[in-house]
């Protein structure tokens, strides 16, 4: 190996530079000139991404497939990310200004039970949250906004006056409540908000309410990040929720999440210790709560099979219980003695399908656009005493059972995003 000194290397570089300079002064044919231009001229700039007016995300998401995975038609058709992103944000936010008149601020005086001194309550405290008006002269808010209430007032957007409100129904599991205001003055000029659908990932939404930091109405904007069953902080239950990156702070609770002039969710909690992770209650949960109150006059609850199940992703476990290669499902390892399933199902049964929808080895079912959710969501959307058709594998034999569903009946504990002052 030849090693050059620094001075010798510098001399070689100077000679090479002079050689290239002399070559550049020689006459070139068209072909030679084109060859030199290809090597000596700077590379052409890359093609610019498409303008935001057409599809701001298609340049980066080109080729993303539009998959349609639905569970027996229970869920709406899927859309690709690029088709969702192509929606102009101005369209998503177009109806917000008119919807502001339907959002109210809720003032609550509450007195919680004192479990250490059960013969008395804790001292009263003042809190506030948000709500919105729906048809029938009703106001929807969160359960934790009016939990343990003794006195409730509401104030319209742009008004200095407060009006007495009465709590009609509270659903602690789903963290929703319905209020009534008797004053005719309050309802003068009031618009009602309609419920929309479950938004797709990356769709733009706006959260409207009265969070901490001020007294006037506030609007925060963001996009849908995730749709799946989530633990509800107030009711300690797991129901479907929508994760968004819009800010949800204390006081936002009960306010609507809007797409245009349609409500697609109710703000109710955020993830402690994280940034830009908030949650809204989706429309199916809201409709389930409202329809139950309308039909029975009281809160009817959310149903459950009352089971504890174990995934069967381990091949040895599947072989042990005689599952065929084409079979998928979950293993029953505990049954609530108070549930209807206790007298029908058995420990070590394998649940293969719920109402004809195959259950995967991890306990999920198809949702939409390659999204998956846990199969117990199907049970939670049924009304009390409705039946579910359960297909199980028991002792190597496939059987089907019709099981009546019951509400979970889980007690609540205070949580969510209410502002205390």
C-alpha positions in Angstrom: 0.0 0.0 0.0 1.4 3.4 -1.0 1.1 6.1 1.6 1.4 9.8 0.4 2.4 12.7 2.5 0.1 15.7 2.9 2.3 17.8 0.5 2.4 15.0 -2.1 -1.4 14.5 -1.9 -2.0 18.3 -2.3 0.2 18.3 -5.4 -1.8 15.5 -7.0 -5.0 17.3 -6.3 -3.7 20.5 -8.0 -2.5 18.5 -11.1 -5.9 16.8 -11.3 -7.7 20.2 -11.1 -5.5 21.6 -13.9 -6.3 18.5 -16.1 -10.0 19.0 -15.7 -9.7 22.7 -16.4 -7.9 22.0 -19.7 -10.5 19.4 -20.7 -13.3 21.9 -20.1 -11.6 24.2 -22.7 -11.6 21.6 -25.5 -14.2 21.7 -28.2 -16.9 19.1 -27.6 -19.3 17.4 -29.9 -23.0 17.4 -29.1 -22.8 13.9 -27.5 -19.7 14.8 -25.5 -21.3 18.0 -24.3 -24.4 16.3 -23.2 -22.4 13.7 -21.3 -20.4 16.4 -19.5 -23.5 18.4 -18.6 -25.0 15.2 -17.1 -22.0 14.9 -14.8 -21.1 18.5 -14.1 -24.5 20.2 -13.8 -26.5 20.1 -10.6 -29.3 17.5 -10.4 -32.8 18.6 -11.2 -35.0 19.4 -8.3 -37.4 16.7 -7.1 -41.0 17.1 -8.2 -43.0 19.2 -5.8 -45.8 17.6 -3.8 -49.3 18.4 -4.9 -50.9 21.6 -3.7 -53.1 21.5 -0.6 -56.1 22.4 -2.6 -56.1 18.9 -4.2 -54.9 16.3 -1.8 -52.3 17.4 0.8 -51.6 13.8 1.9 -51.8 11.8 -1.4 -48.1 12.5 -2.2 -47.0 10.8 0.9 -49.7 8.1 1.1 -49.8 7.1 -2.6 -50.5 3.5 -2.9 -52.3 3.0 0.4 -55.0 0.4 -0.3 -58.6 1.0 0.6 -59.5 -2.1 2.5 -63.1 -2.8 3.5 -63.4 -4.9 6.6 -66.8 -4.8 8.2 -68.5 -7.1 10.6 -71.8 -8.3 9.0 -72.7 -4.8 7.9 -72.7 -3.4 11.4 -70.2 -0.7 10.6 -70.0 1.9 7.9 -68.0 1.4 4.8 -64.3 2.1 4.9 -62.2 4.8 3.3 -58.6 5.2 2.6 -56.5 7.7 4.5 -55.8 9.7 1.3 -59.5 10.1 0.6 -60.1 11.3 4.1 -57.2 13.7 4.0 -58.5 15.2 0.8 -61.5 16.7 2.6 -60.9 20.4 3.0 -60.7 21.4 6.6 -62.8 24.4 5.9 -65.7 22.0 5.2 -65.2 20.1 8.5 -65.2 23.4 10.4 -67.9 25.2 8.3 -70.8 24.8 10.7 -69.0 25.6 14.0 -70.0 29.3 14.2 -73.7 28.4 14.0 -73.2 25.5 16.4 -71.8 27.8 19.1 -75.2 29.0 20.1 -76.1 25.4 21.1 -73.2 25.0 23.6 -73.7 25.9 27.2 -71.6 26.3 30.3 -72.8 24.2 33.3 -72.2 25.3 36.9 -72.6 22.6 39.5 -72.6 22.7 43.3 -71.9 19.1 44.5 -71.4 17.3 47.8 -69.7 13.9 47.6 -70.2 11.1 50.1 -67.6 10.8 52.8 -66.8 7.1 53.0 -64.6 7.6 56.1 -67.5 9.4 57.9 -70.5 7.8 56.2 -73.0 9.8 58.4 -72.0 13.0 56.6 -71.0 14.3 53.2 -67.9 16.1 52.2 -68.0 20.0 52.1 -69.8 21.4 49.0 -67.6 22.4 46.1 -68.2 24.4 42.9 -67.3 22.9 39.5 -68.1 23.7 35.9 -68.2 21.9 32.7 -69.8 22.1 29.2 -72.9 20.8 27.5 -74.9 21.0 24.3 -78.6 21.1 23.3 -80.3 18.2 21.5 -83.9 17.9 20.1 -86.5 17.7 22.8 -85.2 20.6 24.8 -82.6 18.5 26.5 -78.9 19.2 27.3 -76.3 16.5 27.1 -73.2 16.6 29.3 -70.9 14.3 31.2 -72.1 12.3 34.3 -69.0 13.5 36.2 -70.0 17.1 35.6 -73.2 16.7 37.6 -72.2 13.8 39.9 -73.4 14.2 43.5 -75.0 17.5 42.5 -77.1 19.6 44.8 -77.6 22.6 42.5 -77.1 23.0 38.7 -77.1 26.2 36.6 -76.5 26.7 32.9 -75.5 29.7 30.8 -75.9 30.2 27.1 -73.1 31.4 24.8 -73.0 35.2 24.8 -75.5 35.6 27.7 -74.7 36.9 31.2 -77.7 35.1 32.7 -77.8 31.7 34.4 -80.8 29.3 34.5 -81.7 26.6 36.9 -81.3 23.1 35.4 -82.6 19.7 36.5 -80.9 16.4 36.0 -83.2 13.9 34.2 -80.9 10.9 33.9 -77.3 10.0 34.7 -75.3 7.1 33.2 -72.1 6.7 35.2 -70.9 3.8 33.0 -70.9 5.8 29.8 -70.2 9.1 31.6 -73.3 10.9 30.1 -76.2 12.8 31.6 -79.3 14.6 30.4 -80.5 17.9 31.8 -83.7 19.9 31.5 -84.2 23.7 31.8 -87.8 24.9 32.4 -87.3 28.5 31.6 -88.8 29.6 28.3 -86.4 32.5 28.1 -83.5 30.1 28.0 -84.9 28.3 24.9 -85.6 31.5 23.0 -83.5 31.4 19.8 -81.8 28.1 20.8 -80.7 25.7 18.0 -80.5 22.0 18.5 -77.5 19.9 17.4 -77.9 16.7 15.5 -75.7 13.6 16.0 -73.5 12.5 13.1 -71.5 9.3 12.6 -68.2 7.8 13.8 -65.4 9.8 12.1 -62.6 8.1 10.2 -58.9 8.4 11.1 -57.3 11.7 10.2 -60.7 13.5 9.8 -60.7 17.0 11.2 -62.9 17.8 14.2 -63.3 20.7 16.6 -64.0 20.5 20.4 -66.1 23.3 21.8 -66.5 24.0 25.4 -65.5 26.1 28.5 -62.1 24.8 29.6 -60.0 26.3 32.4 -58.0 29.4 31.6 -60.9 31.7 30.8 -64.7 32.3 31.1 -65.6 32.5 27.4 -66.2 29.7 25.0 -63.2 27.9 23.5 -62.6 26.0 20.3 -59.7 23.5 19.8 -59.1 21.7 16.6 -57.5 18.4 15.8 -57.8 15.1 14.0 -59.0 11.6 14.9 -56.1 9.5 16.0 -57.7 6.2 17.0 -61.0 4.5 17.5 -61.3 1.5 19.9 -62.8 0.5 23.2 -61.1 2.4 26.1 -61.3 2.5 29.9 -63.7 5.2 31.0 -62.2 7.0 34.0 -65.5 7.9 35.6 -67.4 4.6 35.4 -64.5 2.2 35.4 -66.0 0.4 32.4 -64.6 -0.2 28.9 -66.6 1.2 26.0 -65.8 2.5 22.6 -64.0 5.9 22.5 -62.3 8.1 20.0 -58.8 9.4 20.6 -58.1 12.8 19.2 -55.1 15.2 19.3 -57.2 18.3 20.1 -56.7 19.7 23.6 -59.2 18.5 26.2 -58.7 20.3 29.5 -60.7 20.5 32.8 -63.9 22.3 31.9 -64.1 20.8 28.4 -66.1 17.8 29.8 -69.5 17.5 28.2 -68.8 19.8 25.3 -69.4 18.6 21.7 -66.8 17.4 19.2 -68.0 18.7 15.9 -67.6 18.0 12.2 -69.4 20.8 10.5 -72.7 21.2 12.4 -72.9 17.6 13.4 -71.9 16.1 16.8 -69.5 13.2 16.4 -68.6 12.9 20.1 -68.6 14.3 23.6 -65.4 15.4 25.3 -64.8 13.5 28.5 -61.3 12.7 29.5 -57.6 12.9 28.6 -54.5 10.7 29.3 -52.6 11.9 32.3 -48.9 12.5 31.8 -49.2 12.7 28.0 -49.6 15.5 25.4 -52.3 15.8 22.7 -54.2 12.7 23.7 -57.8 13.4 24.5 -60.9 11.2 24.3 -64.5 11.8 23.1 -67.5 9.5 23.6 -68.6 8.4 20.1 -72.1 8.6 18.7 -73.1 4.9 19.1 -72.6 5.2 22.8 -74.5 8.5 23.0 -77.4 7.1 21.0 -77.5 4.0 23.1 -77.7 6.1 26.3 -80.4 8.5 24.9 -82.6 5.8 23.4 -82.6 3.8 26.6 -83.8 6.9 28.5 -86.4 7.7 25.9 -87.8 4.1 25.9 -87.8 3.4 29.6 -87.7 6.8 31.2 -84.5 6.0 33.0 -80.9 4.9 32.4 -80.9 1.3 31.3 -77.1 0.6 31.2 -74.7 -1.2 28.9 -74.8 -5.0 28.6 -72.0 -7.5 29.0 -71.6 -11.3 28.7 -70.0 -11.3 32.1 -67.0 -13.3 31.0 -63.3 -13.2 31.5 -61.5 -14.6 28.4 -58.0 -15.6 27.5 -56.4 -15.2 24.1 -55.5 -18.3 22.2 -52.6 -17.0 20.2 -50.4 -19.9 21.5 -50.5 -22.8 19.1 -50.0 -25.3 21.9 -53.0 -24.0 23.7 -55.2 -24.3 20.6 -54.0 -27.8 20.0 -54.7 -28.7 23.7 -58.3 -27.7 23.3 -58.8 -29.3 19.9 -59.1 -26.3 17.8 -58.8 -27.0 14.1 -56.4 -24.9 12.0 -59.2 -22.8 10.5 -60.7 -22.1 13.9 -60.1 -18.9 15.9 -61.5 -17.7 19.2 -60.9 -17.0 22.9 -60.9 -19.2 26.0 -63.4 -18.7 28.8 -61.6 -18.8 32.1 -64.1 -17.0 34.4 -67.9 -16.4 34.4 -69.8 -13.9 36.5 -72.2 -15.9 38.7 -74.8 -13.2 38.4 -74.8 -13.3 34.6 -77.1 -15.3 32.3 -74.0 -16.9 30.8 -73.2 -18.6 34.1 -75.9 -21.2 33.6 -75.2 -21.7 29.9 -71.4 -21.4 29.2 -68.7 -23.3 31.0 -65.1 -22.7 32.0 -62.7 -23.7 29.1 -65.4 -23.1 26.5 -63.9 -21.5 23.4 -65.9 -18.6 21.9 -65.6 -18.8 18.2 -68.2 -16.2 17.0 -70.6 -13.6 18.4 -73.8 -13.1 16.4 -72.1 -14.7 13.4 -69.0 -12.5 13.5 -65.8 -14.6 13.9 -63.7 -13.8 16.9 -59.9 -13.7 16.4 -57.4 -15.5 18.6 -56.7 -12.1 20.3 -60.4 -11.4 21.0 -60.9 -8.8 18.3 -63.3 -8.6 15.4 -63.1 -6.6 12.1 -64.2 -3.0 12.3 -63.3 -0.9 9.2 -60.4 0.1 7.1 -58.2 -2.6 8.7 -59.1 -1.4 12.2 -60.1 -4.0 14.8 -62.0 -3.8 18.1 -62.6 -6.2 20.9 -65.7 -8.4 20.4 -67.3 -7.3 23.7 -68.2 -4.0 21.9 -71.0 -5.9 20.2 -72.4 -7.0 23.6 -72.2 -3.4 25.0 -74.3 -2.0 22.1 -77.2 -4.4 22.9 -80.1 -3.4 25.1 -81.0 -5.2 28.3 -82.6 -8.6 27.7 -81.6 -8.7 24.1 -80.0 -12.0 23.1 -76.7 -12.8 21.5 -75.9 -15.9 19.5 -72.7 -17.4 20.8 -70.8 -20.2 18.9 -68.5 -22.2 21.1 -66.2 -25.2 20.9 -66.8 -27.5 23.9 -65.1 -30.9 24.3 -64.3 -30.9 20.5 -67.9 -30.2 19.5 -69.2 -26.9 18.0 -72.3 -25.6 19.7 -74.5 -22.5 19.6 -76.3 -20.8 22.5 -78.7 -17.9 22.7 -77.8 -15.8 25.8 -79.8 -12.9 27.2 -77.6 -10.0 28.1 -77.7 -8.0 31.3 -76.3 -4.6 32.3 -72.9 -4.6 33.9 -74.0 -2.6 36.9 -70.6 -1.4 37.9 -70.4 1.4 40.4 -68.7 4.6 39.4 -65.9 6.7 40.9 -65.2 10.3 40.1 -63.0 11.0 37.2 -62.8 12.9 33.9 -62.1 16.5 33.1 -64.3 18.7 35.3 -62.9 22.0 36.5 -62.9 22.6 40.3 -62.7 26.1 41.7 
